[in-house]
Amino acid sequence: MHSQFKRFLSCAGFGVVLALALGLALTTMPAHSAGTAYGTAVPAPQDHLLHAAGQNSAQAVLAGGCFWGMELVFSHVKGVNNVVSGYAGGDKAHANYADSSSGRYGDAEAVRITYDPSKISYGELLRIYFSVAHDPTELNRQGPDAGPQYRSEVFAANADQARVARAYIKQIDAAKVFAKPIVTKVSVGEPFFPAEAYHQNYAIRHPDSLYIRWNDLPKLRALEHRYPRRYTAHYANGA
């Protein structure tokens, strides 16, 4: 089966399929997000992980459901220079869409974010991640996407990133922002492997995709509404 058709079947969600069956136009559907927490206000992190003066590039790897939506959101964040969709938490031999979709090899769909730490901190990226990019209270799924490959996980590059992420999760949970506890995992030093070329910049190249319009554009609107000073209409990857 064609991989993009498989994605539609696994990710489109019951609401979209039902709407198509009824012959409804997607534009008439109410604004909707697959999770219950998109756009939720979370407190600013107490630790931003400031970088050394003069450092103009750093990376963060985050997983939170389908990488198309994660890439779309972070590519519209000021200070982000590049976002790559890929696989993290598994091995190179199985870092492909067919194997990842099985959920058997330990990887998660993730994005590698290259950013300028003089313009946005690691902590602020995590704030966007926890509040608008995905729902951190969903275990091994995001909306219509189910399986461990769609889990919420911070793939920290080092002990400092892991410390900040774990402290921030405790901070948000203590503030009782969400009705349910955060289930986001934090790991250190896991490899990241870029996904196939057709997954890169997918939302921008396929603006009429039902999946994108139903599941991912609401996240982008939440970013613009919740963090107007962080949002930019410019797309980092230049697609």
Buried (B, 14 or more C-beta within 10 A) or exposed (E): EEEBEEBBEBBBBEBBBEBEEEEEEEEEEEEBBBBEBBBBEBEEBEBBBEBEEEEEEBBBBBBBBBBBBBBBBBBBBBBBBBBBBBBBBBBEEBBBBEBBBEBEBBBBBBBBBBBBBBBBBBBBBBBBBBBBBBBBBBEBBBBBBBBBBBBBBBBBBEEBBBBBBBBBBEBBBEEEBBEEEBBBBBBBEBBBBEBEEEBBBBBBEBEEBBBBBBBBBBBBBBBBEBBEEBBBEEBBBEE
